[in-house]
Amino acid sequence: MTCKTLLTRMSRYIDGDLEEELCVQLKKHLRGCDRCKIVFDTTRRTIGFYRAGKPYEIPRGVHARLQRALRRQWKSSSQKKSSRA
């Protein structure tokens, strides 16, 4: 199985909708490909958080950096819109 094939079938695997033979191939690929394993694990955890429906607390430092980045983006976007008007 190639990385591209894994990515196209990952959601079906996580949902339990992938044929057994493809599951075997996917697991084998994940054992040998660190990049796909990272993407797979991150996707699976993200879906798990979403399905759980529980709020996920962002660490204080990350929250502050995110807020600053969003403010900068908002200011930049607002300034571009007002210069076009």
Residue pairs with C-beta under 8 A, 6 or more apart in sequence:
1 22
1 25
1 26
1 28
1 29
2 29
3 29
3 33
3 35
3 36
6 26
6 29
6 30
6 33
6 36
6 40
7 36
7 39
9 18
9 22
9 26
10 26
10 39
10 40
10 43
11 43
12 18
13 22
13 23
13 26
14 43
14 44
14 47
18 26
29 36
30 36
30 37
30 40
49 56
58 66
